[in-house]
Amino acid sequence: MADINDKWPENVAGKFYVDEQCIDCDLCRETAPDFFARSDDGGYSYVHKQPTSQEDIDMCMEALEGCPVEAIGDDGAEK
């Protein structure tokens, strides 16, 4: 389970985030490429844009549910 205290600093503020458990598998970037990006220096994913529509939220939830190491969280600040 993702830990908000371990989220990468590159994550934009909001509900979704990626924490330090990320293994750079690319699943989230393939599932929801508009919202997840890769830190080339660090070799991990982070949330670069928060979803706004229900369709966008559904894509991010699909990425969260598919994450093999549960590095995606959805308990960040709503703002």
C-alpha positions as CSV (number, residue, x, y, z in Angstrom):
1,M,0.0,0.0,0.0
2,A,1.3,3.4,-1.0
3,D,2.4,5.7,1.8
4,I,1.7,9.4,1.4
5,N,4.7,10.2,3.7
6,D,7.0,8.4,1.1
7,K,5.6,10.1,-2.0
8,W,8.0,11.5,-4.6
9,P,8.4,15.3,-4.5
10,E,7.6,15.5,-8.2
11,N,4.0,14.5,-7.6
12,V,1.6,17.4,-8.2
13,A,-0.7,18.1,-5.3
14,G,-3.9,16.2,-5.3
15,K,-5.6,12.9,-4.7
16,F,-3.2,10.6,-6.6
17,Y,0.5,10.1,-6.0
18,V,3.3,7.6,-6.5
19,D,5.6,6.7,-3.6
20,E,9.1,5.3,-3.2
21,Q,8.0,1.7,-3.8
22,C,7.8,2.4,-7.5
23,I,9.9,-0.1,-9.6
24,D,9.6,1.8,-12.9
25,C,7.6,-1.0,-14.5
26,D,5.8,1.5,-16.9
27,L,2.3,0.1,-16.3
28,C,0.9,3.4,-15.0
29,R,2.4,5.4,-17.8
30,E,0.9,3.0,-20.3
31,T,-2.5,2.9,-18.6
32,A,-2.9,6.6,-17.9
33,P,-0.2,8.4,-19.9
34,D,-1.8,11.8,-19.4
35,F,-1.3,11.6,-15.7
36,F,1.8,9.7,-15.0
37,A,5.3,10.6,-16.1
38,R,8.8,9.1,-15.6
39,S,11.7,10.7,-13.7
40,D,14.6,9.8,-16.0
41,D,17.1,10.7,-13.3
42,G,15.5,8.7,-10.5
43,G,14.0,5.8,-12.6
44,Y,10.4,6.0,-11.2
45,S,7.0,7.3,-12.0
46,Y,5.1,10.2,-10.5
47,V,1.8,12.0,-11.0
48,H,2.4,15.0,-13.2
49,K,-1.3,16.0,-13.7
50,Q,-4.3,15.2,-11.5
51,P,-7.5,13.8,-13.2
52,T,-10.5,16.1,-13.4
53,S,-13.2,14.0,-15.1
54,Q,-14.7,10.7,-14.1
55,E,-13.1,9.1,-17.1
56,D,-9.7,10.4,-16.1
57,I,-10.2,9.2,-12.5
58,D,-11.2,5.8,-13.8
59,M,-7.9,5.6,-15.8
60,C,-5.9,6.5,-12.7
61,M,-7.7,4.0,-10.6
62,E,-7.0,1.3,-13.3
63,A,-3.3,2.2,-13.0
64,L,-3.5,2.1,-9.2
65,E,-5.2,-1.3,-9.2
66,G,-2.7,-2.7,-11.7
67,C,0.4,-1.5,-9.9
68,P,2.4,-4.6,-9.0
69,V,4.0,-3.1,-5.9
70,E,1.1,-0.9,-4.8
71,A,3.1,2.3,-5.2
72,I,0.2,4.5,-6.3
73,G,-2.0,6.1,-3.7
74,D,-5.3,7.8,-3.9
75,D,-5.4,9.4,-0.4
76,G,-3.6,12.6,-1.1
77,A,-5.0,16.1,-0.6
78,E,-8.0,16.8,-2.8
79,K,-6.6,20.3,-3.7
